[in-house]
């Protein structure tokens, strides 16, 4: 996945404060957005996988319309979205495959983690679908299968016992989603050929 031309991992300005669900959730609520933090992070990630050149400002509408009475919180959310944008780009471009799903800690109930995974994947698919650039691309059979599986995972049920077998199955499902996102990112945004000119705008 090629980096956005404006993204410089060596720049202090492109080393944003980490944005996690606990940071994002209150801002979404304060601005009247209906989506959860997990869904919002999935939406933004899906949008960037489909088109990594999007700016923070262009990503804001993906989260839905703001409550007109909460505009004083809109700037704080915009800053969090910009930070999350850089965070996602860095993770997707990490040569060490460091992209991780922003799910609750392992100490949380498995049912809560399963719910968050379903919301994240549903948001991811929504982010992909809202990006115009995706309409001109034809996914490979492998990518098509991943997207089909993601649609099933988005409907995951939270009725789990939380025993060792369930934990193992959930861990494998999360790893499948993580690797699937990186595969889709690589396929939709292949690296430019050697010596290709770099777009500055």
N, C-alpha and C positions, 0 to 999 in steps of 0.2 A: 504494500500500500504506500504510494508516494506521499510525502508530507505536503501539507498546505504550504505554498511558497512563503507565507508570512510566519510560519512556525520555525523557531530556532531553539532547539533544546539546550543550546549553550547560553542562551540569553537569560539573564535574571528575570526579565519580564515574562518569559515563558516558563517560569518555574512557579506555578500558582499554588496557593494554599489548597490542601487536599479538601475535596468536597465529598462528603459521605451522606447517607440518608438522613442522619440526624441534623446535618447542616441544611439540607435541601427541603426537608418536609415542612418546617415552620414557614419558610419563604413561599412555598406553593400554597399553603393554607392562607397566609397573610394576603396573598394577591388574588385569592379566589379561584385558583386552579383546582379542577376536580380530580386530577390524577395524583396517585401516590408517588412517593419519592422513587420507588423501584420502577414504576411505569415511566416516570419522567426520565430517569437515567437510561432506560431502555430506548425510549423515543429518541433521545439525543444521540445515543450510540448508533442506532439504526440509521439515522439521518447522516451521520458522519461516515459510516461504512459505505453508504450509497454515494455520498459526495463529500469527501474530506475538505474541499475548498470552501465550505460554508463558513461564514463568520458567526460570531456569537450573536450578533443582532439578527441575522437571518434564521437562527435556530429558535429564537424566542417564540415565534408564532406556532412552532411545533407543539408547544406545551398548552396551547389554547389561549383564549382571550382572558385578559385580566379584569378583575372587578374594578370599575371606574372609581370606586371609593377607596381603593387601596394602592393608588399610584405611588405613594411615598415609599412603598416597599418594592416597587418595580425595579428601581435601580440596583437594589441589593440582590434581587434575583438575577438581573442581567449580569452582574459581576460574577455570581456563582455559576451561571451558565457558561460564561467565557472561561472561567477557571476549569470547569468540567470539560469543556471542549478541548482545551490543551491537555488535560489529564488523559482523556480518551485517546487523542492523537498520539501522545507519547506512548501509551500502553500498547496500542495497535502496531506501532512502529518499533517496538522493543525487540531487538534481535534475540533476546533471551526468552521470547514468548511470554512476557510478563503480564499480558492482559488478564484481568481477573473480574469475576462478576461481583458487583457491589451488594452482596447479600448479608443478612444478619449473621452475627457471630455464631460459631458452632454451639455456644452455650444456650442459644435460644431454642425454643421448641421446634421440632422438625416440621410441624404443621405450619408454623410461622415462616420458616425458611422456604418451605414448598410454595406457600402463597406468594412470597416475594419473588421467587424464581418465575412462577407463572406470570405475574404482573410484569416483570422485567422483559421476558420473552415476548409477551403480547405488545408491550411498548416498542420493542426492537422491530418487530414486524410492521407496526404502524409507522415507525420512523422511516423504514425502507420504502413503504408504500407511498408516503407523502412526498418523496423526493422525485422531482421531475426527471432527473438524469436517469433514473432506473428504468424508465419507460423505453429507452432506446437500447437497453442491454438485454441479452438473452443468456440466462444462467445455464451452466452446464448441467448434465444429468445429476452429477453429484451434488451441486448446489441446489438443484430443484428438490432433491430428496431431503436435504437438510432443512430447507424451508418448509417442506411438508411435515417433517418431524417437529419443527418448531411450532407449527400450528397446533399440533397435538399437545406439546408440552405447555403451551399457553393455557390449555384447559385442564392443567393438572389438578387433581383433587387433593385436598389437604387432610384426608382421612387416613392417617398413618399411625402405626403403633409406636414408632420411635425406637424400635429395637435395633440390634446391630445390623440385621439384614436390611432394614429400611434405610439406615444411615449409609450403608455401602451402596445401595441402589441410588440414593440421592446424590452421593458423591460422584458416581459414574455419570449420572444425568447432567450434573453441573459441568463436568469435564467435557462431555459431548457438546454442550452448548458453547462452552468457552472455545473449544477447538473449531466448532462450526462457525462461530463469529469470525475467527481469524481466517478461516478458509474463504468465507464470503468476502472479507475485506481484501484478501489477496487477489481473488478472481475479479472483483468489480473494479479494482484499482491496481492493475499490474504495473510494475516499475517501468519507467521509460527506457527505450533502447539506449545503448551506450552512445555518448556524444550527442544525445538529443538536446535541443535548446530548452532551457528552463524558462517557463512562463513566469514573468515577474508581476503580472496582474491577473 
